[in-house]
Amino acid sequence: MVTDQMFIVPPTHVVRGRRVLIERACSSTRIPRKVIANAVEHVLAAEGICDAMITIVLCDDALIRQINVEFLKHDWATDVITFPLRECPLEGEIYISVETAARQAVEYGISTRTELIRLAVHGTLHLLGYDDTTETNRLLMHSRQELYLEQILVRRHEHFSPRVISHRNGPVVQLDRTQVS
């Protein structure tokens, strides 16, 4: 299992009562922790959550596979696993595999940064009770996820050209960055 020595823990980001802690349990290239924390905060604010404590653990495929086997009985690495811990105030953990995110980013033709944001948004929606196990729920959750992703990327003063691409969970709006003068 993971030991305390494996984590590099930055300060908690606190925005209007919503605390987002990003922990890194893998040795990886530079990870945009503040951007990910701000993405989670954006979703929480948009969903009307005023008080929350969310921990995001950025890990590798080996750790997320171990968690997937232990808690979900699935013997494979996945992109994101979410553990709701408490409803009021909202508290939960989101585990994101940076390795899987990087592979998916290449597959979808987007940046790893954008895919990490997408997975953080996806995990946050799960903590808020959204479910993607039925087609109807999956479509609702997916549309929310893509709406928030677009808002987050636009909020960062970046201009994007939308393009629909195929994704295992349904169509994804890919936002290709263009230069803004």
C-alpha positions in Angstrom: 0.0 0.0 0.0 1.0 3.7 -0.2 3.2 5.1 2.6 3.3 8.7 3.8 6.8 9.1 2.3 5.4 8.6 -1.2 3.3 11.7 -1.1 4.4 15.2 -1.9 1.6 17.3 -0.3 1.2 20.9 -1.5 -0.9 23.3 0.5 -4.7 22.9 0.4 -6.5 25.3 -2.0 -9.4 27.0 -0.2 -12.0 28.9 -2.2 -15.2 30.1 -0.5 -15.2 27.2 2.0 -14.4 24.6 -0.6 -11.0 22.9 0.2 -9.3 20.9 -2.5 -6.1 19.0 -1.6 -3.9 17.6 -4.4 -1.6 14.7 -3.5 0.9 13.1 -5.8 1.6 9.5 -5.4 3.7 9.0 -8.5 6.8 10.4 -9.9 5.6 12.2 -13.0 6.3 15.2 -15.1 5.0 18.6 -14.0 1.3 18.3 -13.1 -1.0 21.3 -13.1 -2.2 20.9 -9.5 -3.7 24.4 -9.1 -5.5 24.1 -12.4 -7.0 20.8 -11.3 -8.0 22.2 -7.9 -9.6 25.2 -9.6 -11.5 22.8 -11.9 -12.9 20.9 -8.9 -13.9 24.2 -7.2 -15.6 25.3 -10.4 -17.8 22.2 -10.5 -18.6 22.5 -6.8 -19.6 26.2 -7.2 -21.7 25.5 -10.3 -23.5 22.7 -8.4 -24.2 24.9 -5.4 -21.8 23.3 -3.0 -20.5 25.8 -0.4 -18.6 23.5 2.0 -16.5 20.6 0.8 -13.2 18.8 1.4 -12.0 17.0 -1.7 -8.7 15.1 -1.9 -7.3 14.3 -5.3 -4.6 11.7 -5.5 -2.6 11.8 -8.7 -1.2 8.3 -9.1 0.2 5.8 -11.6 -1.4 2.8 -13.2 0.0 0.4 -10.6 -1.6 2.2 -7.7 -5.0 2.7 -9.4 -5.0 -0.9 -10.5 -4.4 -2.0 -6.9 -7.2 0.2 -5.7 -9.5 -1.1 -8.5 -8.8 -4.7 -7.5 -9.2 -4.1 -3.8 -12.3 -2.0 -3.7 -14.1 -2.7 -7.1 -12.9 -6.2 -7.8 -11.7 -5.1 -11.3 -8.2 -6.3 -12.2 -7.1 -3.5 -14.5 -5.9 0.1 -14.4 -8.5 2.7 -15.0 -8.5 6.5 -15.4 -10.4 7.7 -12.3 -11.9 6.1 -9.1 -14.0 8.1 -6.7 -14.7 7.5 -3.0 -17.5 9.5 -1.4 -16.7 9.7 2.4 -19.4 12.1 3.7 -22.4 13.9 2.2 -22.7 16.9 4.5 -20.4 18.6 4.3 -19.3 16.9 1.1 -16.0 15.0 1.6 -14.4 12.6 -0.8 -11.4 11.3 -2.6 -10.7 11.2 -6.3 -7.8 9.0 -7.6 -6.6 9.8 -11.1 -4.0 7.8 -13.0 -1.7 10.2 -14.6 -0.4 7.5 -16.9 -3.8 6.6 -18.2 -4.7 10.2 -18.6 -1.6 10.7 -20.7 -2.5 7.7 -23.0 -6.1 8.9 -23.3 -5.0 12.4 -24.2 -2.9 11.1 -27.1 -5.8 8.9 -28.2 -8.3 11.9 -28.1 -5.8 14.3 -29.6 -5.9 16.7 -26.6 -3.3 17.8 -24.0 -2.7 15.7 -20.9 -3.5 18.8 -18.9 -7.0 18.9 -20.5 -7.5 15.2 -19.9 -6.5 15.6 -16.2 -9.1 18.4 -15.9 -11.7 16.3 -17.5 -11.0 13.4 -15.1 -11.1 15.7 -12.1 -14.5 17.1 -13.3 -15.8 13.5 -13.9 -14.7 12.4 -10.4 -16.2 15.5 -8.8 -19.5 14.8 -10.5 -19.4 11.2 -9.1 -18.9 12.7 -5.6 -22.0 14.8 -6.2 -24.1 11.8 -6.9 -24.0 11.6 -10.7 -23.8 8.1 -12.0 -22.9 6.7 -15.4 -24.0 3.1 -15.1 -27.2 3.5 -17.2 -27.4 5.1 -20.7 -29.7 7.9 -19.5 -27.5 8.7 -16.5 -24.3 8.4 -18.5 -25.6 11.0 -21.1 -26.6 13.4 -18.3 -23.3 13.1 -16.5 -21.3 13.3 -19.7 -23.1 16.4 -20.9 -22.5 18.1 -17.5 -18.8 17.0 -17.6 -18.3 18.5 -21.1 -20.2 21.7 -20.2 -18.0 22.3 -17.1 -14.8 21.4 -19.0 -15.6 24.0 -21.7 -16.4 26.6 -19.0 -13.2 25.9 -17.2 -11.0 26.1 -20.3 -12.8 29.3 -21.5 -12.4 30.8 -18.0 -8.7 30.4 -18.3 -8.8 32.9 -21.2 -8.1 30.4 -23.8 -9.9 30.2 -27.1 -10.9 26.8 -28.4 -12.4 25.5 -31.6 -14.9 22.7 -30.8 -14.6 19.4 -32.6 -16.7 16.3 -31.7 -14.6 13.1 -31.3 -15.5 9.5 -30.3 -15.0 8.5 -26.7 -15.8 5.2 -24.9 -18.4 7.0 -22.8 -20.0 8.8 -25.8 -19.1 11.8 -28.0 -16.7 14.3 -26.5 -16.3 17.9 -27.6 -12.6 18.3 -28.2 -11.5 21.9 -27.7 -8.5 22.7 -29.9 -6.6 25.7 -28.7 -6.0 28.5 -31.2 -4.0 31.6 -30.7 -5.8 34.6 -29.3 -4.3 38.0 -30.2 
